[in-house]
Amino acid sequence: MTQSLYEQDILLWAEDTVAKLKARDFEHLDLEHLIEEVESLGISQRKELLTRLTRLLEHLLKRLYVPSPEDYRGWENTIREQRRQLRFLLEAAPSLKRLWAVSFDRAWQAAYEDMSDAYPQIPFPSIWPYEGEIEVVLTANFWEREPPSHEGH
């Protein structure tokens, strides 16, 4: 059985597909793989949002609750980098903003569980104690603020 161009060289397949689309040669498109690739692009973007948000929240939790001043600078560098990458991602795919709340909740749960396992002696809050809006999460230095009151929680 002969391998398709897609199976032989995905980059060459992508270039060939773009050329066919530009030429409006729809009859010769490999629609099955084109659909698969477009679907996976959306999945990839959503996964990257979740992954970067989880990493950001993990480092925010460490910076906020783990008393290890010698690590603060490294954690803050990771926080800045994840924020930068999240801003780039949201600029490239603005529709991801509509998934922010659900992604934030999933990322928070994962970050909370991971940090609770990694630092069992630290009593991390079970819910994110600050604002969860995009701009706040991507800019605020929460460790420079007064800890939020837990009244009503």
C-alpha positions as a Markdown table, in Angstrom:
| # | Residue | x | y | z |
|---|---|---|---|---|
| 1 | Met | 0.0 | 0.0 | 0.0 |
| 2 | Thr | 1.4 | 3.4 | -1.0 |
| 3 | Gln | 1.7 | 6.0 | 1.7 |
| 4 | Ser | -0.1 | 9.3 | 1.1 |
| 5 | Leu | 1.8 | 12.6 | 1.0 |
| 6 | Tyr | 0.3 | 13.3 | 4.4 |
| 7 | Glu | 1.9 | 10.2 | 5.8 |
| 8 | Gln | 5.2 | 10.7 | 4.0 |
| 9 | Asp | 5.9 | 14.4 | 4.8 |
| 10 | Ile | 3.3 | 16.4 | 6.7 |
| 11 | Leu | 5.1 | 19.7 | 5.9 |
| 12 | Leu | 5.1 | 19.0 | 2.2 |
| 13 | Trp | 1.5 | 18.0 | 2.5 |
| 14 | Ala | 0.6 | 21.3 | 4.2 |
| 15 | Glu | 2.4 | 23.3 | 1.5 |
| 16 | Asp | 0.7 | 21.3 | -1.2 |
| 17 | Thr | -2.7 | 21.8 | 0.5 |
| 18 | Val | -2.2 | 25.6 | 0.8 |
| 19 | Ala | -1.2 | 25.7 | -2.9 |
| 20 | Lys | -4.3 | 23.8 | -3.9 |
| 21 | Leu | -6.5 | 26.1 | -1.7 |
| 22 | Lys | -5.0 | 29.2 | -3.3 |
| 23 | Ala | -5.5 | 27.8 | -6.7 |
| 24 | Arg | -9.1 | 26.9 | -5.7 |
| 25 | Asp | -8.3 | 23.3 | -6.7 |
| 26 | Phe | -10.8 | 21.9 | -4.2 |
| 27 | Glu | -11.3 | 18.7 | -6.2 |
| 28 | His | -7.8 | 17.4 | -5.4 |
| 29 | Leu | -7.7 | 18.4 | -1.7 |
| 30 | Asp | -7.1 | 15.6 | 0.8 |
| 31 | Leu | -10.2 | 16.6 | 2.7 |
| 32 | Glu | -10.0 | 13.9 | 5.3 |
| 33 | His | -6.6 | 15.0 | 6.6 |
| 34 | Leu | -7.4 | 18.7 | 6.1 |
| 35 | Ile | -10.4 | 18.4 | 8.4 |
| 36 | Glu | -8.3 | 16.4 | 10.9 |
| 37 | Glu | -5.6 | 19.0 | 11.0 |
| 38 | Val | -8.0 | 22.0 | 11.4 |
| 39 | Glu | -9.8 | 20.2 | 14.2 |
| 40 | Ser | -6.5 | 19.4 | 15.9 |
| 41 | Leu | -5.5 | 23.1 | 15.7 |
| 42 | Gly | -8.4 | 24.1 | 17.8 |
| 43 | Ile | -7.7 | 21.3 | 20.3 |
| 44 | Ser | -4.1 | 22.4 | 20.5 |
| 45 | Gln | -5.0 | 26.0 | 21.2 |
| 46 | Arg | -7.4 | 25.0 | 24.0 |
| 47 | Lys | -4.8 | 22.6 | 25.5 |
| 48 | Glu | -2.1 | 25.3 | 25.4 |
| 49 | Leu | -4.4 | 27.7 | 27.3 |
| 50 | Leu | -5.0 | 25.1 | 29.9 |
| 51 | Thr | -1.4 | 24.0 | 30.2 |
| 52 | Arg | 0.0 | 27.6 | 30.5 |
| 53 | Leu | -2.7 | 28.7 | 32.9 |
| 54 | Thr | -2.1 | 25.7 | 35.1 |
| 55 | Arg | 1.7 | 26.4 | 35.2 |
| 56 | Leu | 1.0 | 30.1 | 36.0 |
| 57 | Leu | -1.3 | 29.2 | 38.8 |
| 58 | Glu | 1.2 | 26.6 | 40.2 |
| 59 | His | 3.8 | 29.3 | 40.4 |
| 60 | Leu | 1.5 | 31.9 | 41.8 |
| 61 | Leu | 0.6 | 29.4 | 44.5 |
| 62 | Lys | 4.2 | 28.7 | 45.3 |
| 63 | Arg | 5.1 | 32.4 | 45.3 |
| 64 | Leu | 2.1 | 33.3 | 47.5 |
| 65 | Tyr | 2.2 | 30.4 | 50.0 |
| 66 | Val | 5.6 | 28.6 | 50.1 |
| 67 | Pro | 8.0 | 30.5 | 52.4 |
| 68 | Ser | 11.1 | 30.1 | 50.3 |
| 69 | Pro | 12.5 | 33.6 | 49.6 |
| 70 | Glu | 15.5 | 32.1 | 47.7 |
| 71 | Asp | 13.0 | 30.7 | 45.1 |
| 72 | Tyr | 10.9 | 33.8 | 44.7 |
| 73 | Arg | 12.8 | 35.3 | 41.8 |
| 74 | Gly | 12.7 | 32.1 | 39.8 |
| 75 | Trp | 9.0 | 31.7 | 40.5 |
| 76 | Glu | 8.3 | 35.3 | 39.5 |
| 77 | Asn | 10.3 | 34.8 | 36.3 |
| 78 | Thr | 8.1 | 31.8 | 35.4 |
| 79 | Ile | 5.0 | 33.8 | 36.3 |
| 80 | Arg | 6.1 | 36.6 | 33.9 |
| 81 | Glu | 6.9 | 34.1 | 31.1 |
| 82 | Gln | 3.6 | 32.2 | 31.4 |
| 83 | Arg | 1.7 | 35.5 | 31.4 |
| 84 | Arg | 3.6 | 36.7 | 28.3 |
| 85 | Gln | 2.9 | 33.4 | 26.5 |
| 86 | Leu | -0.8 | 33.5 | 27.6 |
| 87 | Arg | -1.1 | 37.1 | 26.2 |
| 88 | Phe | 0.5 | 36.0 | 22.9 |
| 89 | Leu | -1.9 | 33.1 | 22.7 |
| 90 | Leu | -4.9 | 35.2 | 23.4 |
| 91 | Glu | -3.8 | 37.8 | 20.8 |
| 92 | Ala | -3.4 | 35.0 | 18.2 |
| 93 | Ala | -6.7 | 33.3 | 19.1 |
| 94 | Pro | -9.0 | 35.9 | 20.8 |
| 95 | Ser | -11.9 | 33.4 | 20.8 |
| 96 | Leu | -10.0 | 31.6 | 23.6 |
| 97 | Lys | -11.1 | 34.4 | 25.9 |
| 98 | Arg | -14.6 | 32.9 | 25.9 |
| 99 | Leu | -13.1 | 29.7 | 27.4 |
| 100 | Trp | -11.2 | 31.6 | 30.1 |
| 101 | Ala | -13.6 | 30.9 | 33.0 |
| 102 | Val | -13.9 | 27.2 | 32.4 |
| 103 | Ser | -10.2 | 26.8 | 31.6 |
| 104 | Phe | -9.3 | 28.8 | 34.7 |
| 105 | Asp | -11.4 | 26.5 | 36.9 |
| 106 | Arg | -9.9 | 23.4 | 35.4 |
| 107 | Ala | -6.4 | 24.8 | 35.7 |
| 108 | Trp | -7.0 | 25.9 | 39.2 |
| 109 | Gln | -8.1 | 22.4 | 40.2 |
| 110 | Ala | -5.0 | 20.9 | 38.6 |
| 111 | Ala | -2.6 | 23.5 | 40.1 |
| 112 | Tyr | -4.2 | 23.1 | 43.6 |
| 113 | Glu | -3.9 | 19.3 | 43.5 |
| 114 | Asp | -0.3 | 19.3 | 42.1 |
| 115 | Met | 0.9 | 21.9 | 44.7 |
| 116 | Ser | -0.9 | 20.2 | 47.6 |
| 117 | Asp | 0.9 | 17.0 | 46.6 |
| 118 | Ala | 4.2 | 18.7 | 46.2 |
| 119 | Tyr | 4.0 | 20.7 | 49.4 |
| 120 | Pro | 1.8 | 18.7 | 51.8 |
| 121 | Gln | 2.8 | 20.9 | 54.7 |
| 122 | Ile | 1.4 | 24.0 | 53.1 |
| 123 | Pro | -2.3 | 24.8 | 53.6 |
| 124 | Phe | -3.1 | 26.1 | 50.1 |
| 125 | Pro | -6.6 | 27.6 | 49.8 |
| 126 | Ser | -9.0 | 25.2 | 48.1 |
| 127 | Ile | -10.4 | 28.0 | 45.9 |
| 128 | Trp | -8.5 | 30.8 | 44.2 |
| 129 | Pro | -8.7 | 33.7 | 46.7 |
| 130 | Tyr | -8.2 | 36.5 | 44.2 |
| 131 | Glu | -10.0 | 37.8 | 41.1 |
| 132 | Gly | -9.9 | 35.4 | 38.2 |
| 133 | Glu | -10.5 | 37.8 | 35.3 |
| 134 | Ile | -8.1 | 37.6 | 32.5 |
| 135 | Glu | -6.5 | 41.1 | 32.9 |
| 136 | Val | -6.1 | 40.6 | 36.7 |
| 137 | Val | -4.6 | 37.2 | 36.4 |
| 138 | Leu | -2.2 | 38.3 | 33.7 |
| 139 | Thr | -1.0 | 41.4 | 35.5 |
| 140 | Ala | -1.4 | 41.5 | 39.3 |
| 141 | Asn | 1.4 | 40.8 | 41.6 |
| 142 | Phe | -0.8 | 39.2 | 44.2 |
| 143 | Trp | 2.1 | 38.7 | 46.6 |
| 144 | Glu | 2.3 | 42.5 | 47.0 |
| 145 | Arg | -1.4 | 42.7 | 48.1 |
| 146 | Glu | -3.0 | 42.2 | 51.4 |
| 147 | Pro | -4.2 | 38.6 | 51.7 |
| 148 | Pro | -8.0 | 38.5 | 50.9 |
| 149 | Ser | -10.4 | 38.0 | 53.6 |
| 150 | His | -12.0 | 34.6 | 53.6 |
| 151 | Glu | -15.3 | 35.8 | 55.0 |
| 152 | Gly | -18.2 | 34.3 | 53.1 |
| 153 | His | -16.2 | 31.3 | 51.8 |
